[in-house]
């Protein structure tokens, strides 16, 4: 899991890169310095990607909560818990 300290320490590079938080949740760090929350998951056999907003507007706690809600909804749509 990413900590606030690790997120704040992430500096922009020449190309976008990802920091993994776990269970499909990542932070995308862009060359312009923006830090965006992304969640990749599968639904009906297809990979999907959902953005949860930018850091610090969206905290790690909020992004993790969004990940849980989307994962539960995806599981419910395929009839599993």
N, CA, C and O atoms as a GROMACS GRO file, in nm:
protein
  324
    1UNK      N    1   0.084  -0.118   0.000
    1UNK     CA    2   0.000   0.000   0.000
    1UNK      C    3   0.088   0.124   0.000
    1UNK      O    4   0.190   0.131   0.069
    2UNK      N    5   0.046   0.219  -0.078
    2UNK     CA    6   0.118   0.346  -0.083
    2UNK      C    7   0.088   0.430   0.040
    2UNK      O    8  -0.025   0.433   0.089
    3UNK      N    9   0.187   0.498   0.089
    3UNK     CA   10   0.168   0.591   0.198
    3UNK      C   11   0.167   0.733   0.142
    3UNK      O   12   0.213   0.756   0.030
    4UNK      N   13   0.114   0.827   0.219
    4UNK     CA   14   0.114   0.967   0.175
    4UNK      C   15   0.257   1.015   0.151
    4UNK      O   16   0.284   1.091   0.057
    5UNK      N   17   0.347   0.970   0.234
    5UNK     CA   18   0.488   1.010   0.220
    5UNK      C   19   0.545   0.962   0.087
    5UNK      O   20   0.615   1.037   0.018
    6UNK      N   21   0.516   0.836   0.050
    6UNK     CA   22   0.566   0.781  -0.076
    6UNK      C   23   0.503   0.852  -0.196
    6UNK      O   24   0.570   0.875  -0.297
    7UNK      N   25   0.375   0.888  -0.185
    7UNK     CA   26   0.307   0.958  -0.294
    7UNK      C   27   0.366   1.096  -0.312
    7UNK      O   28   0.393   1.139  -0.424
    8UNK      N   29   0.387   1.167  -0.202
    8UNK     CA   30   0.444   1.301  -0.210
    8UNK      C   31   0.586   1.299  -0.263
    8UNK      O   32   0.630   1.395  -0.328
    9UNK      N   33   0.660   1.192  -0.236
    9UNK     CA   34   0.798   1.181  -0.280
    9UNK      C   35   0.810   1.145  -0.428
    9UNK      O   36   0.917   1.158  -0.487
   10UNK      N   37   0.701   1.100  -0.489
   10UNK     CA   38   0.703   1.062  -0.631
   10UNK      C   39   0.721   1.187  -0.717
   10UNK      O   40   0.636   1.276  -0.716
   11UNK      N   41   0.829   1.192  -0.790
   11UNK     CA   42   0.860   1.307  -0.874
   11UNK      C   43   0.835   1.274  -1.021
   11UNK      O   44   0.851   1.159  -1.062
   12UNK      N   45   0.796   1.374  -1.100
   12UNK     CA   46   0.774   1.349  -1.243
   12UNK      C   47   0.903   1.308  -1.313
   12UNK      O   48   1.013   1.352  -1.278
   13UNK      N   49   0.887   1.223  -1.413
   13UNK     CA   50   1.000   1.180  -1.497
   13UNK      C   51   0.967   1.216  -1.641
   13UNK      O   52   0.865   1.280  -1.667
   14UNK      N   53   1.051   1.178  -1.733
   14UNK     CA   54   1.031   1.208  -1.874
   14UNK      C   55   0.909   1.139  -1.934
   14UNK      O   56   0.853   1.187  -2.033
   15UNK      N   57   0.869   1.028  -1.875
   15UNK     CA   58   0.754   0.952  -1.924
   15UNK      C   59   0.662   0.922  -1.805
   15UNK      O   60   0.708   0.919  -1.691
   16UNK      N   61   0.533   0.901  -1.832
   16UNK     CA   62   0.443   0.863  -1.722
   16UNK      C   63   0.485   0.728  -1.663
   16UNK      O   64   0.534   0.641  -1.735
   17UNK      N   65   0.466   0.712  -1.533
   17UNK     CA   66   0.493   0.584  -1.468
   17UNK      C   67   0.390   0.560  -1.360
   17UNK      O   68   0.320   0.652  -1.316
   18UNK      N   69   0.380   0.433  -1.316
   18UNK     CA   70   0.278   0.393  -1.219
   18UNK      C   71   0.342   0.350  -1.088
   18UNK      O   72   0.451   0.294  -1.084
   19UNK      N   73   0.270   0.380  -0.980
   19UNK     CA   74   0.304   0.329  -0.848
   19UNK      C   75   0.189   0.238  -0.806
   19UNK      O   76   0.074   0.282  -0.803
   20UNK      N   77   0.218   0.114  -0.774
   20UNK     CA   78   0.114   0.018  -0.738
   20UNK      C   79   0.073   0.034  -0.593
   20UNK      O   80   0.157   0.045  -0.504
   21UNK      N   81  -0.058   0.034  -0.570
   21UNK     CA   82  -0.112   0.037  -0.434
   21UNK      C   83  -0.161  -0.103  -0.396
   21UNK      O   84  -0.158  -0.139  -0.278
   22UNK      N   85  -0.206  -0.180  -0.492
   22UNK     CA   86  -0.251  -0.317  -0.466
   22UNK      C   87  -0.391  -0.341  -0.518
   22UNK      O   88  -0.473  -0.250  -0.526
   23UNK      N   89  -0.416  -0.466  -0.554
   23UNK     CA   90  -0.547  -0.512  -0.602
   23UNK      C   91  -0.599  -0.429  -0.719
   23UNK      O   92  -0.718  -0.400  -0.727
   24UNK      N   93  -0.509  -0.392  -0.810
   24UNK     CA   94  -0.549  -0.321  -0.932
   24UNK      C   95  -0.547  -0.170  -0.922
   24UNK      O   96  -0.563  -0.102  -1.023
   25UNK      N   97  -0.528  -0.115  -0.803
   25UNK     CA   98  -0.525   0.030  -0.786
   25UNK      C   99  -0.383   0.081  -0.803
   25UNK      O  100  -0.290   0.032  -0.740
   26UNK      N  101  -0.367   0.180  -0.890
   26UNK     CA  102  -0.235   0.239  -0.914
   26UNK      C  103  -0.246   0.391  -0.915
   26UNK      O  104  -0.354   0.448  -0.930
   27UNK      N  105  -0.132   0.454  -0.899
   27UNK     CA  106  -0.124   0.598  -0.914
   27UNK      C  107  -0.038   0.623  -1.037
   27UNK      O  108   0.075   0.574  -1.046
   28UNK      N  109  -0.090   0.700  -1.130
   28UNK     CA  110  -0.017   0.737  -1.250
   28UNK      C  111   0.047   0.873  -1.227
   28UNK      O  112  -0.022   0.971  -1.199
   29UNK      N  113   0.180   0.879  -1.238
   29UNK     CA  114   0.253   1.004  -1.222
   29UNK      C  115   0.292   1.051  -1.361
   29UNK      O  116   0.370   0.985  -1.430
   30UNK      N  117   0.240   1.166  -1.401
   30UNK     CA  118   0.264   1.220  -1.536
   30UNK      C  119   0.385   1.314  -1.537
   30UNK      O  120   0.424   1.366  -1.433
   31UNK      N  121   0.443   1.334  -1.656
   31UNK     CA  122   0.559   1.425  -1.666
   31UNK      C  123   0.529   1.568  -1.621
   31UNK      O  124   0.620   1.640  -1.579
   32UNK      N  125   0.404   1.610  -1.628
   32UNK     CA  126   0.369   1.746  -1.584
   32UNK      C  127   0.351   1.755  -1.433
   32UNK      O  128   0.323   1.863  -1.380
   33UNK      N  129   0.367   1.642  -1.362
   33UNK     CA  130   0.359   1.641  -1.216
   33UNK      C  131   0.224   1.598  -1.161
   33UNK      O  132   0.211   1.581  -1.040
   34UNK      N  133   0.123   1.581  -1.247
   34UNK     CA  134  -0.008   1.538  -1.196
   34UNK      C  135  -0.001   1.392  -1.151
   34UNK      O  136   0.072   1.310  -1.209
   35UNK      N  137  -0.077   1.361  -1.048
   35UNK     CA  138  -0.081   1.226  -0.991
   35UNK      C  139  -0.227   1.182  -0.990
   35UNK      O  140  -0.310   1.240  -0.921
   36UNK      N  141  -0.256   1.078  -1.067
   36UNK     CA  142  -0.393   1.035  -1.090
   36UNK      C  143  -0.414   0.892  -1.042
   36UNK      O  144  -0.331   0.804  -1.065
   37UNK      N  145  -0.527   0.869  -0.975
   37UNK     CA  146  -0.563   0.734  -0.929
   37UNK      C  147  -0.631   0.659  -1.042
   37UNK      O  148  -0.722   0.712  -1.106
   38UNK      N  149  -0.589   0.535  -1.067
   38UNK     CA  150  -0.646   0.449  -1.170
   38UNK      C  151  -0.674   0.312  -1.111
   38UNK      O  152  -0.598   0.263  -1.027
   39UNK      N  153  -0.784   0.249  -1.155
   39UNK     CA  154  -0.818   0.115  -1.109
   39UNK      C  155  -0.850   0.030  -1.230
   39UNK      O  156  -0.938   0.063  -1.309
   40UNK      N  157  -0.780  -0.080  -1.244
   40UNK     CA  158  -0.805  -0.175  -1.353
   40UNK      C  159  -0.873  -0.299  -1.295
   40UNK      O  160  -0.833  -0.352  -1.192
   41UNK      N  161  -0.978  -0.342  -1.366
   41UNK     CA  162  -1.053  -0.459  -1.320
   41UNK      C  163  -1.114  -0.528  -1.442
   41UNK      O  164  -1.110  -0.474  -1.553
   42UNK      N  165  -1.170  -0.647  -1.420
   42UNK     CA  166  -1.232  -0.721  -1.529
   42UNK      C  167  -1.381  -0.731  -1.502
   42UNK      O  168  -1.425  -0.753  -1.389
   43UNK      N  169  -1.458  -0.715  -1.610
   43UNK     CA  170  -1.603  -0.731  -1.602
   43UNK      C  171  -1.648  -0.796  -1.731
   43UNK      O  172  -1.620  -0.747  -1.841
   44UNK      N  173  -1.718  -0.908  -1.717
   44UNK     CA  174  -1.766  -0.986  -1.832
   44UNK      C  175  -1.650  -1.022  -1.925
   44UNK      O  176  -1.664  -1.018  -2.047
   45UNK      N  177  -1.536  -1.056  -1.866
   45UNK     CA  178  -1.421  -1.101  -1.944
   45UNK      C  179  -1.342  -0.989  -2.010
   45UNK      O  180  -1.244  -1.018  -2.080
   46UNK      N  181  -1.380  -0.866  -1.991
   46UNK     CA  182  -1.310  -0.755  -2.055
   46UNK      C  183  -1.243  -0.670  -1.948
   46UNK      O  184  -1.297  -0.647  -1.840
   47UNK      N  185  -1.124  -0.624  -1.981
   47UNK     CA  186  -1.054  -0.537  -1.887
   47UNK      C  187  -1.110  -0.396  -1.897
   47UNK      O  188  -1.133  -0.343  -2.006
   48UNK      N  189  -1.131  -0.336  -1.781
   48UNK     CA  190  -1.182  -0.199  -1.774
   48UNK      C  191  -1.088  -0.118  -1.687
   48UNK      O  192  -1.017  -0.172  -1.602
   49UNK      N  193  -1.089   0.014  -1.709
   49UNK     CA  194  -1.009   0.104  -1.629
   49UNK      C  195  -1.096   0.220  -1.585
   49UNK      O  196  -1.173   0.275  -1.664
   50UNK      N  197  -1.084   0.256  -1.458
   50UNK     CA  198  -1.164   0.363  -1.401
   50UNK      C  199  -1.071   0.458  -1.328
   50UNK      O  200  -0.982   0.415  -1.255
   51UNK      N  201  -1.092   0.587  -1.347
   51UNK     CA  202  -1.014   0.688  -1.276
   51UNK      C  203  -1.092   0.738  -1.155
   51UNK      O  204  -1.213   0.759  -1.162
   52UNK      N  205  -1.020   0.758  -1.044
   52UNK     CA  206  -1.085   0.805  -0.922
   52UNK      C  207  -1.052   0.949  -0.889
   52UNK      O  208  -1.098   1.000  -0.787
   53UNK      N  209  -0.976   1.017  -0.972
   53UNK     CA  210  -0.943   1.157  -0.946
   53UNK      C  211  -0.795   1.176  -0.924
   53UNK      O  212  -0.715   1.083  -0.934
   54UNK      N  213  -0.759   1.300  -0.894
   54UNK     CA  214  -0.618   1.335  -0.878
   54UNK      C  215  -0.582   1.347  -0.730
   54UNK      O  216  -0.666   1.376  -0.645
   55UNK      N  217  -0.456   1.325  -0.703
   55UNK     CA  218  -0.402   1.344  -0.570
   55UNK      C  219  -0.354   1.488  -0.561
   55UNK      O  220  -0.288   1.531  -0.656
   56UNK      N  221  -0.379   1.564  -0.460
   56UNK     CA  222  -0.430   1.531  -0.328
   56UNK      C  223  -0.582   1.549  -0.314
   56UNK      O  224  -0.635   1.528  -0.205
   57UNK      N  225  -0.652   1.588  -0.421
   57UNK     CA  226  -0.798   1.604  -0.412
   57UNK      C  227  -0.865   1.474  -0.370
   57UNK      O  228  -0.961   1.476  -0.292
   58UNK      N  229  -0.816   1.362  -0.420
   58UNK     CA  230  -0.867   1.230  -0.383
   58UNK      C  231  -0.758   1.161  -0.302
   58UNK      O  232  -0.651   1.131  -0.355
   59UNK      N  233  -0.785   1.137  -0.177
   59UNK     CA  234  -0.686   1.073  -0.090
   59UNK      C  235  -0.675   0.924  -0.121
   59UNK      O  236  -0.757   0.867  -0.193
   60UNK      N  237  -0.571   0.862  -0.066
   60UNK     CA  238  -0.553   0.719  -0.083
   60UNK      C  239  -0.671   0.644  -0.022
   60UNK      O  240  -0.716   0.544  -0.077
   61UNK      N  241  -0.720   0.690   0.092
   61UNK     CA  242  -0.833   0.625   0.158
   61UNK      C  243  -0.957   0.628   0.070
   61UNK      O  244  -1.028   0.527   0.059
   62UNK      N  245  -0.986   0.742   0.008
   62UNK     CA  246  -1.102   0.752  -0.081
   62UNK      C  247  -1.086   0.662  -0.204
   62UNK      O  248  -1.181   0.596  -0.246
   63UNK      N  249  -0.966   0.661  -0.262
   63UNK     CA  250  -0.942   0.578  -0.381
   63UNK      C  251  -0.957   0.430  -0.347
   63UNK      O  252  -1.013   0.354  -0.426
   64UNK      N  253  -0.909   0.389  -0.231
   64UNK     CA  254  -0.923   0.248  -0.189
   64UNK      C  255  -1.070   0.213  -0.167
   64UNK      O  256  -1.113   0.103  -0.200
   65UNK      N  257  -1.146   0.306  -0.111
   65UNK     CA  258  -1.289   0.283  -0.093
   65UNK      C  259  -1.360   0.269  -0.226
   65UNK      O  260  -1.449   0.185  -0.241
   66UNK      N  261  -1.321   0.350  -0.324
   66UNK     CA  262  -1.378   0.338  -0.458
   66UNK      C  263  -1.345   0.205  -0.521
   66UNK      O  264  -1.429   0.144  -0.588
   67UNK      N  265  -1.221   0.159  -0.500
   67UNK     CA  266  -1.180   0.029  -0.553
   67UNK      C  267  -1.269  -0.081  -0.497
   67UNK      O  268  -1.313  -0.169  -0.572
   68UNK      N  269  -1.295  -0.077  -0.368
   68UNK     CA  270  -1.378  -0.180  -0.304
   68UNK      C  271  -1.520  -0.177  -0.360
   68UNK      O  272  -1.576  -0.282  -0.391
   69UNK      N  273  -1.578  -0.057  -0.375
   69UNK     CA  274  -1.714  -0.046  -0.427
   69UNK      C  275  -1.725  -0.098  -0.570
   69UNK      O  276  -1.819  -0.170  -0.603
   70UNK      N  277  -1.629  -0.064  -0.655
   70UNK     CA  278  -1.632  -0.110  -0.794
   70UNK      C  279  -1.611  -0.261  -0.802
   70UNK      O  280  -1.679  -0.328  -0.879
   71UNK      N  281  -1.520  -0.313  -0.722
   71UNK     CA  282  -1.495  -0.458  -0.722
   71UNK      C  283  -1.619  -0.534  -0.678
   71UNK      O  284  -1.651  -0.639  -0.734
   72UNK      N  285  -1.690  -0.482  -0.576
   72UNK     CA  286  -1.812  -0.548  -0.528
   72UNK      C  287  -1.921  -0.541  -0.636
   72UNK      O  288  -1.993  -0.638  -0.656
   73UNK      N  289  -1.933  -0.428  -0.703
   73UNK     CA  290  -2.035  -0.415  -0.808
   73UNK      C  291  -2.004  -0.509  -0.925
   73UNK      O  292  -2.095  -0.570  -0.982
   74UNK      N  293  -1.876  -0.522  -0.961
   74UNK     CA  294  -1.836  -0.612  -1.069
   74UNK      C  295  -1.867  -0.757  -1.030
   74UNK      O  296  -1.915  -0.835  -1.113
   75UNK      N  297  -1.838  -0.792  -0.905
   75UNK     CA  298  -1.866  -0.928  -0.859
   75UNK      C  299  -2.016  -0.955  -0.858
   75UNK      O  300  -2.059  -1.064  -0.894
   76UNK      N  301  -2.096  -0.858  -0.817
   76UNK     CA  302  -2.240  -0.875  -0.814
   76UNK      C  303  -2.297  -0.892  -0.954
   76UNK      O  304  -2.392  -0.968  -0.974
   77UNK      N  305  -2.238  -0.821  -1.052
   77UNK     CA  306  -2.290  -0.831  -1.189
   77UNK      C  307  -2.262  -0.968  -1.250
   77UNK      O  308  -2.332  -1.010  -1.342
   78UNK      N  309  -2.159  -1.038  -1.201
   78UNK     CA  310  -2.135  -1.172  -1.254
   78UNK      C  311  -2.188  -1.279  -1.161
   78UNK      O  312  -2.168  -1.398  -1.185
   79UNK      N  313  -2.258  -1.238  -1.053
   79UNK     CA  314  -2.326  -1.332  -0.967
   79UNK      C  315  -2.240  -1.401  -0.863
   79UNK      O  316  -2.278  -1.506  -0.812
   80UNK      N  317  -2.123  -1.342  -0.831
   80UNK     CA  318  -2.036  -1.398  -0.727
   80UNK      C  319  -2.018  -1.296  -0.618
   80UNK      O  320  -2.038  -1.177  -0.640
   81UNK      N  321  -1.979  -1.342  -0.501
   81UNK     CA  322  -1.953  -1.250  -0.390
   81UNK      C  323  -1.809  -1.248  -0.354
   81UNK      O  324  -1.769  -1.176  -0.262
   0.00000   0.00000   0.00000
